[in-house]
Structure formats: structure tokens, C-alpha cells
Amino acid sequence: MPSLTRVVRFFLAGGGSLALDLSLQAVLLQLLDLPVWLASGLSYQLALVVHFLVNDRWVFGQRRPSLRRLLEFQLTALTASLITYAVTNLLVYGPSAPLFAAGAGPYLAKIAGTAAATAWTFASSFFWIWRPRPAPAVAAGGAAPVASGASGASGAPAVTAVQATAPLRAPR
């Protein structure tokens, strides 16, 4: 179960990402005079990369970002966009259209789609991208890891897989 601190940080990072996205979009639209289709796409992707870096370091405590996690985060964000789009349009054009097609309905549908996408992003982040990974049971070379100072069956110091595969050097 994720800690409350981590959950709060996750939602703060998401809110910060939204604020950054909107700010970057305003700069791209007003100062650089880019078209909306380009400004919104660029601002979203730039904010998404910053969002990933904040999540990776501040929320989940990783020392270094990894390409694998970045790609998984991008895939999660793409899926979240599709979820938002699908839920919004299902509510506006599907069987519930009389409730969502007019007035505030499309906005409420978008909020519902965003909530569904947020649940997806939360689950993907905590239980896939940044899930705790168990330490490898077997060290490189197939030997089981040995604690420092351990002895083998003969009483001689045990040799770890790293020591066994290290290049041999002549003593000086």
C-alpha cells in the first residue's frame, strides 16, 4: 500500500504538471505566436517530461531516471488521454447523452473522463512503473550472493560471483 506522503506528492506533482503545461502553452501561444495545435502539443510533452522527472525523483525516490520508466510513463499518459477521450465521448454521445449533451454536461463528462484517467495513471505509476522490484536472488554468473566475511564449506573465505569473474592480476 502506498504511503500517504507518496500519494500526496503524486497528486501535487500532477497539479504542478498541469500548471506548467498551461504556463508553457501561454508562452508558446502569446510570445512565440505558435498555432494552438503546436503550442498545446509542445507544452504537454515538455510538462510531461518534467512531470516524469519529478515523479521519478521526488515522489518515488529514484536516484537516476531510466529510459524504461520514461517510456512506460509516456505509454501511461497516452492511455490516460485515450481514457479521457473515450469516457467523455461515451457520456456525451452514448446512452447517457440526454444528461451530458448540453449545458454543463460536456464539462462534467470531461471531468468524469479525467477522473477515470487519473485512476489509471495512479494505478500504473504505483503498481507498474515504480512498483518495488525484488532484489535479484542470484548474482551475475549464476552464483548465489554471499555476505561479506562469509566462509565456504572448507572454512576458506567464500568467493562472490563478482570476484570470480574479475580479471586476474599478478601480485605486485
C-alpha positions in Angstrom: 0.0 0.0 0.0 1.5 3.4 -1.0 2.3 5.8 1.9 0.2 8.8 2.4 3.2 11.1 1.8 3.9 9.4 -1.5 0.2 9.7 -2.6 0.1 13.4 -1.6 3.3 14.1 -3.5 1.9 12.2 -6.5 -1.1 14.5 -6.7 1.0 17.6 -6.1 3.3 16.6 -8.9 0.2 16.2 -11.2 -1.1 19.6 -10.2 2.3 21.1 -10.8 2.5 19.5 -14.2 -0.9 20.9 -15.2 0.2 24.4 -14.1 3.4 24.1 -16.0 1.6 22.8 -19.1 -0.8 25.8 -19.1 2.0 28.3 -18.5 4.2 26.9 -21.3 1.2 26.9 -23.6 0.6 30.5 -22.8 4.2 31.4 -23.6 4.2 29.4 -26.8 0.9 31.0 -27.9 1.4 34.6 -26.8 5.2 35.2 -27.0 6.2 32.8 -29.8 2.9 33.1 -31.7 2.7 29.4 -32.4 -0.6 27.9 -33.6 -2.7 26.2 -30.9 -2.2 22.7 -32.3 1.6 23.0 -32.0 1.7 25.0 -28.7 -0.6 22.6 -26.9 1.3 19.6 -28.1 4.7 21.0 -27.2 3.6 22.3 -23.8 2.0 19.0 -22.9 5.1 17.0 -23.9 7.5 19.3 -22.1 5.4 19.3 -19.0 5.0 15.5 -19.2 8.8 15.0 -19.2 9.2 17.4 -16.2 6.3 15.5 -14.5 8.1 12.2 -15.1 11.4 13.6 -13.6 9.5 15.0 -10.5 7.7 11.7 -10.1 10.8 9.7 -10.5 12.9 11.6 -8.0 10.6 13.3 -5.6 7.6 11.0 -5.4 9.3 7.6 -5.9 12.8 8.4 -4.8 14.8 7.1 -7.7 18.4 8.2 -7.9 18.5 8.3 -11.7 15.8 8.4 -14.3 15.6 5.4 -16.7 14.5 5.2 -20.3 12.4 2.2 -19.4 10.4 4.2 -16.8 10.1 7.2 -19.1 8.7 5.1 -21.9 6.3 3.4 -19.5 5.2 6.8 -18.3 4.7 8.1 -21.8 2.6 5.0 -22.6 0.6 5.5 -19.4 0.0 9.2 -20.4 -1.1 8.2 -23.9 -3.5 5.6 -22.5 -4.8 8.2 -20.0 -5.6 10.6 -22.9 -7.5 7.8 -24.7 -9.4 7.0 -21.5 -10.4 10.7 -21.0 -11.4 11.0 -24.7 -13.4 7.7 -24.6 -15.3 8.4 -21.3 -16.1 12.0 -22.3 -17.5 11.0 -25.7 -19.3 7.9 -24.4 -21.1 10.1 -21.9 -21.9 12.9 -24.4 -22.9 10.7 -27.4 -23.8 7.3 -25.8 -26.9 6.2 -23.9 -26.4 9.0 -21.3 -26.4 11.7 -24.0 -29.6 13.3 -22.6 -27.7 14.0 -19.4 -24.4 15.2 -20.8 -25.0 16.6 -24.3 -25.9 20.1 -23.5 -25.2 22.9 -21.0 -22.6 21.9 -18.4 -22.9 18.2 -19.5 -19.8 18.1 -21.8 -17.7 19.7 -19.0 -19.0 17.2 -16.4 -18.3 14.4 -18.9 -14.7 15.6 -19.3 -14.3 15.7 -15.5 -15.5 12.1 -15.3 -13.1 11.1 -18.1 -10.3 12.9 -16.3 -11.1 11.1 -13.0 -11.0 7.7 -14.8 -7.7 8.6 -16.4 -6.3 9.8 -13.1 -7.2 6.4 -11.5 -5.4 4.7 -14.4 -2.3 6.9 -14.0 -2.2 6.3 -10.3 -2.5 2.5 -10.6 0.0 2.4 -13.5 2.5 4.6 -11.6 2.3 2.8 -8.2 1.8 -0.7 -9.4 3.7 -0.9 -12.7 6.2 1.9 -13.5 7.6 2.5 -10.0 6.5 -0.8 -8.3 9.0 -2.1 -5.8 11.2 -4.6 -7.5 12.7 -7.5 -5.6 16.4 -7.8 -5.4 17.8 -10.4 -7.7 18.1 -13.8 -5.9 21.1 -14.9 -8.0 24.2 -12.7 -8.7 25.8 -12.4 -12.1 27.5 -15.6 -13.2 24.9 -17.8 -11.5 26.4 -17.9 -8.0 24.2 -17.0 -5.1 25.3 -13.8 -3.4 27.5 -14.3 -0.3 27.6 -12.0 2.7 30.9 -10.2 3.3 33.2 -12.2 5.5 31.3 -15.5 5.0 33.2 -18.7 4.8 32.8 -21.6 2.4 32.4 -25.2 3.5 36.2 -25.7 3.8 36.4 -22.7 6.1 38.2 -20.6 3.4 36.7 -17.2 2.6 33.9 -17.5 0.1 34.3 -16.0 -3.4 31.5 -14.0 -4.8 30.4 -14.1 -8.4 31.9 -10.6 -8.9 35.2 -11.7 -7.5 35.2 -14.9 -9.5 34.6 -13.1 -12.8 37.1 -10.2 -12.1 40.2 -10.2 -14.3 43.2 -11.9 -12.6 46.1 -9.6 -11.8 49.5 -10.6 -10.8 50.5 -9.5 -7.3 53.0 -6.6 -7.2 
